[in-house]
Amino acid sequence: MIVCDKYQIWLRGIVTHNGSRYELDMPGPKAMVGSESLHTTGSYPNLIGDSVHTCLIGFQSLLNAFHILVAYGGNTKKHKAAIAVILVMFFEAPRLQELHDLSFRLLRDKDDEIVGETNKHLINDWCDTSRDFYEESGGAEGVITIAESTGVATKKVAKSVRVLCRSRWDEWVKDNVPAVNPGAW
C-alpha cells in the first residue's frame, strides 16, 4: 500500500478553457507561470462537480475528451464533461481499486460506461476512508492480514484503495505521535 498525495505526479496540472492554470500541490517550483493550486483553491471539486457519478468514462470518452478540449471554447457542458473524464481517469482511477478495474476494463474492451454511485462514494470518501484506516490500525507498520476479526476500515481499504491519502496520514501523525525533541547538542 502506498501513502501519497491525492494528486499523483503523473499529471502536473491542467489549463482550463479560459486559460486558468491549476497545478498540483507539490514541493519545488511550479511548472506553469501564474498557476493556482488545484487542490487548495477548491477548483478540483468545481471541475467535476457533484455529478461525477453520471460521467461517461472509457475508451471513446477519453479520446473524445482531448478533441473536445481543443475544439470547444468557453464554459460549455461538453468542455466540463471532457475535463471530468480526464480527472476521473487520471486522478481517481489510479488510487481506487474498483474504479481502476472499471477504467482498465473499459480501455481494454474499447467500451464506455458511467462512473456510477458506488464509485462516486469511493471518490468522495477517499480521505475519510484513509483516516479511518490510520485510526483503526494505530499507525502500525508491517503486513496486515485480513481475517474475520479485522476491522471494517481495514477491510474497506484492502478492497477499495490502492493509494492512501497523505494529508490524512500527516494529520494522524501530528495528533498521535509525540514530537521528537532533538535535545541539546
Rosetta silent file (secondary structure, phi, psi, omega in degrees, C-alpha in Angstrom):
SEQUENCE: MIVCDKYQIWLRGIVTHNGSRYELDMPGPKAMVGSESLHTTGSYPNLIGDSVHTCLIGFQSLLNAFHILVAYGGNTKKHKAAIAVILVMFFEAPRLQELHDLSFRLLRDKDDEIVGETNKHLINDWCDTSRDFYEESGGAEGVITIAESTGVATKKVAKSVRVLCRSRWDEWVKDNVPAVNPGAW
SCORE:     score description
SCORE:     0.000 S_00000001
   1 L     0.000  136.279 -179.190    0.000    0.000    0.000 S_00000001
   2 E  -106.063  139.952  172.377    1.337    3.404   -0.895 S_00000001
   3 E  -110.775  119.734  179.898    0.702    6.566    1.084 S_00000001
   4 E  -157.177  178.828 -178.849    0.930    9.675   -1.052 S_00000001
   5 L   -65.909  154.159  179.962   -0.786   12.879   -2.054 S_00000001
   6 L   -58.758  -41.180 -175.574   -4.229   12.762   -3.651 S_00000001
   7 L   -97.859  106.753 -170.577   -2.954   14.302   -6.861 S_00000001
   8 L   -74.672  164.219 -173.092   -0.299   11.982   -8.196 S_00000001
   9 L   -77.588   -7.458 -179.366    2.867   13.044  -10.016 S_00000001
  10 L   -77.636   -6.021  175.261    1.949   11.580  -13.409 S_00000001
  11 L  -139.874  111.976 -173.998   -0.245   14.610  -14.092 S_00000001
  12 L   -77.345  -33.652 -177.095    1.147   18.009  -13.008 S_00000001
  13 E   173.579 -174.302 -179.787   -1.892   20.156  -13.722 S_00000001
  14 E  -138.865  159.767  172.668   -4.421   21.437  -16.218 S_00000001
  15 E  -119.022  126.485 -177.010   -5.232   24.575  -18.169 S_00000001
  16 L   -84.906  175.298 -176.749   -8.942   25.365  -18.458 S_00000001
  17 L   -57.651  -30.780 -178.569  -10.837   26.776  -21.438 S_00000001
  18 L   -95.451   11.913  175.988  -10.362   30.363  -20.277 S_00000001
  19 L    89.574    1.126  177.345   -6.618   29.974  -19.746 S_00000001
  20 L   -67.633  137.107 -178.229   -6.696   29.455  -15.974 S_00000001
  21 E  -111.220  131.477  178.488   -3.820   27.277  -14.853 S_00000001
  22 E  -128.150  130.739  179.839   -4.095   24.831  -11.970 S_00000001
  23 E  -122.353  161.846  177.629   -1.216   22.749  -10.643 S_00000001
  24 L   -70.663  151.612  175.550   -0.800   20.029   -8.095 S_00000001
  25 L   -78.949   99.588 -178.241    0.358   20.913   -4.599 S_00000001
  26 L  -135.066  151.088  174.964    3.933   19.738   -4.829 S_00000001
  27 L   -68.344  155.387  178.378    7.223   20.852   -3.314 S_00000001
  28 L    96.741  179.031 -176.818    9.531   22.698   -5.623 S_00000001
  29 L   -70.282  152.729  176.995    8.922   25.259   -8.335 S_00000001
  30 L   -72.660  150.590  178.873    5.689   25.444  -10.290 S_00000001
  31 L   -85.073  -25.029 -177.324    5.725   24.179  -13.881 S_00000001
  32 L  -120.513  134.100  178.186    3.369   26.903  -15.171 S_00000001
  33 L   -68.839  135.026  176.465    3.710   30.645  -14.633 S_00000001
  34 L    74.118   20.974 -178.526    0.727   32.189  -12.860 S_00000001
  35 L   -84.983  156.148  174.781   -0.824   28.878  -11.834 S_00000001
  36 E  -111.194  165.767  178.783   -3.032   28.307   -8.804 S_00000001
  37 E   -73.122  130.212  177.857   -3.281   25.241   -6.618 S_00000001
  38 L   -68.720  -33.243 -174.480   -5.687   22.623   -7.988 S_00000001
  39 L   -89.560  -55.720 -170.517   -6.386   21.301   -4.504 S_00000001
  40 L   -73.824  -18.519  176.939   -6.347   24.168   -2.013 S_00000001
  41 L   -82.451   -8.488 -177.914   -8.366   26.588   -4.150 S_00000001
  42 L    78.146   12.752 -177.431  -11.240   24.109   -4.284 S_00000001
  43 H   -70.647  -32.650 -178.172  -11.064   24.097   -8.086 S_00000001
  44 H   -59.476  -52.608  177.594  -10.957   20.331   -8.377 S_00000001
  45 H   -60.572  -33.806  178.553  -14.461   19.712   -6.951 S_00000001
  46 H   -65.990  -31.825 -178.693  -15.777   22.588   -9.075 S_00000001
  47 H   -74.395  -36.809  179.486  -14.376   20.961  -12.202 S_00000001
  48 H   -98.290  -22.701  175.972  -16.009   17.568  -11.643 S_00000001
  49 L    66.352 -175.281  179.817  -18.969   18.766   -9.582 S_00000001
  50 L   -82.148   -3.893 -175.723  -21.428   16.613   -7.683 S_00000001
  51 L   -98.702   24.297 -178.227  -22.462   14.816  -10.851 S_00000001
  52 H   -58.711  -29.670 -178.626  -19.311   12.693  -11.180 S_00000001
  53 H   -66.344  -19.989  179.215  -21.469    9.536  -10.951 S_00000001
  54 H   -94.882    0.289 -178.418  -23.103   10.442  -14.298 S_00000001
  55 L   -69.808  128.798  177.729  -19.757   10.929  -16.049 S_00000001
  56 E   -88.623  116.046 -179.098  -19.265    8.603  -19.017 S_00000001
  57 E  -116.676  164.662  176.370  -15.696    7.253  -18.950 S_00000001
  58 E   136.990 -164.282 -172.906  -13.826    4.787  -21.089 S_00000001
  59 H   -61.180  -60.344 -177.011  -12.016    4.414  -24.376 S_00000001
  60 H   -68.272  -36.535  178.805  -14.047    6.636  -26.678 S_00000001
  61 H   -61.553  -41.590  179.619  -14.842    9.133  -23.923 S_00000001
  62 H   -67.526  -44.562  177.137  -11.145    9.648  -23.203 S_00000001
  63 H   -60.816  -45.075 -179.812  -10.266   10.068  -26.876 S_00000001
  64 H   -65.710  -31.641 -177.841  -13.140   12.494  -27.377 S_00000001
  65 H   -58.550  -42.837 -179.837  -12.200   14.468  -24.261 S_00000001
  66 H   -67.310  -39.501  177.707   -8.948   15.665  -25.812 S_00000001
  67 H   -65.821  -39.386  179.899  -10.670   16.631  -29.062 S_00000001
  68 H   -65.448  -41.797 -179.757  -13.402   18.489  -27.179 S_00000001
  69 H   -62.596  -30.746  178.064  -10.894   20.471  -25.121 S_00000001
  70 H   -80.287  -40.582 -171.157   -9.266   21.671  -28.322 S_00000001
  71 H   -83.487  -33.714 -173.802  -12.455   22.324  -30.290 S_00000001
  72 L  -105.210  122.383  174.742  -14.817   23.866  -27.716 S_00000001
  73 L   -99.469  172.588  175.972  -14.036   27.141  -26.030 S_00000001
  74 L    79.108 -174.203 -174.789  -15.942   28.806  -23.273 S_00000001
  75 L   -95.250   64.076 -176.774  -17.873   27.362  -20.420 S_00000001
  76 L   -91.951  159.441  178.246  -19.739   24.634  -22.315 S_00000001
  77 H   -64.079  -39.627  179.416  -21.246   21.455  -20.935 S_00000001
  78 H   -63.658  -38.454 -179.917  -19.105   19.375  -23.312 S_00000001
  79 H   -64.155  -46.794  178.581  -15.960   21.108  -22.081 S_00000001
  80 H   -63.724  -38.944  178.524  -16.756   20.399  -18.417 S_00000001
  81 H   -64.389  -38.626  179.130  -17.609   16.768  -19.236 S_00000001
  82 H   -64.417  -43.230  177.712  -14.262   16.364  -21.029 S_00000001
  83 H   -63.240  -40.924  179.519  -12.367   17.708  -18.021 S_00000001
  84 H   -61.694  -42.489  178.605  -14.328   15.381  -15.738 S_00000001
  85 H   -58.902  -47.054 -178.514  -13.405   12.332  -17.873 S_00000001
  86 H   -65.053  -43.487 -179.676   -9.715   13.213  -17.714 S_00000001
  87 H   -64.595  -42.600 -179.926   -9.784   13.920  -13.971 S_00000001
  88 H   -65.482  -45.259 -174.756  -11.618   10.698  -13.156 S_00000001
  89 H   -77.976  -29.094 -179.348   -9.408    8.517  -15.345 S_00000001
  90 H   -96.636  -32.495 -178.802   -6.054   10.183  -14.499 S_00000001
  91 H   -95.884  -47.896 -170.330   -6.556   11.271  -10.860 S_00000001
  92 H   -83.828  -46.339 -174.787   -9.154    8.964   -9.372 S_00000001
  93 H   -58.843  -40.658 -179.273   -8.718    5.590  -11.071 S_00000001
  94 H   -64.091  -21.291 -176.268   -5.060    5.056  -10.072 S_00000001
  95 H  -105.695   -8.088 -179.597   -5.855    5.348   -6.361 S_00000001
  96 E  -121.754  116.870 -171.437   -9.177    3.477   -6.129 S_00000001
  97 H   -56.328  -48.828 -175.780   -9.113   -0.238   -6.967 S_00000001
  98 H   -67.203  -37.525  177.130  -12.688   -0.653   -8.204 S_00000001
  99 H   -70.904  -35.553  175.359  -12.515    2.486  -10.368 S_00000001
 100 H   -62.382  -47.436 -179.902   -9.122    1.367  -11.672 S_00000001
 101 H   -61.086  -42.317  178.234  -10.524   -2.036  -12.612 S_00000001
 102 H   -62.849  -48.663 -179.396  -13.502   -0.408  -14.341 S_00000001
 103 H   -61.678  -43.524  179.881  -11.302    2.041  -16.269 S_00000001
 104 H   -62.428  -44.716  179.174   -8.850   -0.677  -17.266 S_00000001
 105 H   -62.507  -42.609 -179.385  -11.646   -2.962  -18.470 S_00000001
 106 H   -64.713  -41.517  177.966  -13.244   -0.145  -20.450 S_00000001
 107 H   -67.131  -43.686 -179.761   -9.967    0.778  -22.130 S_00000001
 108 H   -62.240  -42.505 -177.454   -9.111   -2.862  -22.845 S_00000001
 109 H   -89.264    1.237 -178.058  -12.564   -3.589  -24.283 S_00000001
 110 L    52.875   51.149 -175.787  -12.780   -0.203  -26.051 S_00000001
 111 L  -126.578  168.991  176.668  -16.033    0.461  -24.241 S_00000001
 112 E  -130.588  152.112 -179.896  -17.613    3.312  -22.233 S_00000001
 113 E  -159.913  156.841  177.565  -19.692    3.290  -19.049 S_00000001
 114 E   -77.345  155.703 -179.343  -20.860    5.753  -16.397 S_00000001
 115 L   -62.419  -45.453  176.888  -18.869    6.129  -13.163 S_00000001
 116 H    87.801  161.971 -177.180  -21.891    5.168  -11.028 S_00000001
 117 H   -63.929  -41.650 -178.083  -22.963    5.826   -7.447 S_00000001
 118 H   -59.895  -47.517  179.846  -20.578    3.287   -5.864 S_00000001
 119 H   -69.865  -31.220  175.097  -17.523    4.886   -7.450 S_00000001
 120 H   -59.354  -45.008  179.971  -18.853    8.360   -6.635 S_00000001
 121 H   -67.370  -36.411  175.697  -18.862    7.414   -2.951 S_00000001
 122 H   -61.149  -44.888 -179.522  -15.340    5.944   -3.232 S_00000001
 123 H   -63.273  -49.568 -175.427  -14.100    9.200   -4.767 S_00000001
 124 H   -70.874  -26.822 -175.245  -15.844   11.443   -2.247 S_00000001
 125 L  -102.066    8.448 -172.913  -14.935    9.325    0.816 S_00000001
 126 H   -57.598  -49.422 -178.554  -11.287    8.602   -0.050 S_00000001
 127 H   -65.639  -41.509  179.156   -9.682   10.869    2.569 S_00000001
 128 H   -66.208  -38.418  177.104  -12.115    9.795    5.292 S_00000001
 129 H   -61.774  -42.776  178.488  -11.562    6.128    4.432 S_00000001
 130 H   -63.604  -45.403  179.651   -7.804    6.655    4.740 S_00000001
 131 H   -60.062  -44.826  179.232   -8.193    8.472    8.083 S_00000001
 132 H   -59.901  -39.422  178.126  -10.417    5.680    9.441 S_00000001
 133 H   -64.378  -45.089  179.949   -7.791    3.122    8.447 S_00000001
 134 H   -61.184  -42.209 -179.778   -4.989    5.068   10.177 S_00000001
 135 H   -66.540  -40.492 -178.696   -7.057    5.361   13.343 S_00000001
 136 H   -69.884  -39.561 -176.992   -8.017    1.683   13.306 S_00000001
 137 H   -83.766  -12.965  178.332   -4.503    0.393   12.622 S_00000001
 138 L    68.478   20.505  178.562   -2.882    2.769   15.102 S_00000001
 139 L    74.513   15.544 -178.755   -0.151    3.641   12.633 S_00000001
 140 L   -65.414  137.573  176.008    1.321    0.160   12.828 S_00000001
 141 L   -97.444  146.815  177.622    3.923   -0.631   10.213 S_00000001
 142 L   123.745 -172.806 -177.193    4.100   -4.011    8.580 S_00000001
 143 L   -82.300  134.686  176.257    1.864   -6.556    6.944 S_00000001
 144 L  -111.078  122.792  178.763   -1.784   -6.647    7.968 S_00000001
 145 L   -93.739  129.533  179.980   -3.557   -9.960    7.475 S_00000001
 146 L   -82.806  122.903  179.133   -7.265   -9.756    6.746 S_00000001
 147 L  -137.126 -179.913  178.847   -9.257  -12.110    8.984 S_00000001
 148 L   -59.527  -34.551 -176.714  -12.760  -12.244   10.455 S_00000001
 149 L   -82.818   -5.484 -179.900  -11.616  -10.111   13.381 S_00000001
 150 L   -65.180  140.372 -177.930  -10.112   -7.420   11.128 S_00000001
 151 L   -65.536  159.701 -177.370  -11.790   -4.040   11.488 S_00000001
 152 H   -62.168  -43.942 -178.046  -14.216   -2.638    8.925 S_00000001
 153 H   -62.659  -40.526  179.853  -11.950    0.265    7.899 S_00000001
 154 H   -66.964  -41.552  177.648   -9.017   -2.067    7.210 S_00000001
 155 H   -63.317  -40.072 -179.850  -11.188   -4.409    5.142 S_00000001
 156 H   -64.712  -43.197  178.562  -12.520   -1.471    3.134 S_00000001
 157 H   -63.610  -42.846 -179.508   -9.007   -0.190    2.403 S_00000001
 158 H   -61.692  -33.911 -177.960   -7.847   -3.669    1.405 S_00000001
 159 H   -84.337  -38.303 -165.143  -10.737   -3.983   -1.046 S_00000001
 160 H  -114.965  -21.030 -170.153  -11.039   -0.481   -2.467 S_00000001
 161 E  -111.554  130.575  175.972   -7.935    1.674   -2.001 S_00000001
 162 L   -99.613  -31.806 -178.931   -4.679    1.451   -3.939 S_00000001
 163 E  -133.068  125.045  179.714   -3.139    4.703   -2.653 S_00000001
 164 E   -84.895  157.684 -177.126   -3.865    6.154    0.799 S_00000001
 165 E   -76.044  119.055 -178.219   -4.330    9.867    1.477 S_00000001
 166 H   -70.217  -38.689 -177.495   -1.080   11.523    2.601 S_00000001
 167 H   -63.389  -37.302  176.913   -2.722   14.604    4.114 S_00000001
 168 H   -69.268  -33.451  176.330   -4.800   12.421    6.460 S_00000001
 169 H   -64.664  -45.934  179.213   -1.637   10.476    7.398 S_00000001
 170 H   -59.427  -41.730  177.624    0.161   13.726    8.252 S_00000001
 171 H   -63.530  -43.022 -178.817   -2.801   14.801   10.410 S_00000001
 172 H   -63.253  -45.311 -179.729   -2.872   11.421   12.162 S_00000001
 173 H   -61.997  -43.936  179.980    0.874   11.530   12.875 S_00000001
 174 H   -59.686  -40.528 -177.665    0.614   15.107   14.168 S_00000001
 175 H   -80.565  -24.788 -169.407   -2.228   14.137   16.528 S_00000001
 176 H  -119.860  -12.443 -178.551   -0.899   10.751   17.687 S_00000001
 177 L  -112.570  124.228 -179.650    2.902   10.701   17.552 S_00000001
 178 L   -63.243  143.268  179.350    4.824   12.775   20.108 S_00000001
 179 L   -64.792  143.344  179.091    7.170   15.360   18.612 S_00000001
 180 L   -83.358  125.550  177.593   10.817   14.386   18.637 S_00000001
 181 L   -95.223  114.139 -176.038   12.878   16.650   20.847 S_00000001
 182 L   -66.048  -16.874  178.212   16.364   16.879   19.350 S_00000001
 183 L    75.970 -175.584 -179.543   17.841   17.744   22.764 S_00000001
 184 L   -88.983  144.127  179.031   20.950   19.766   23.408 S_00000001
 185 L   -89.248    0.000    0.000   23.975   19.317   21.239 S_00000001
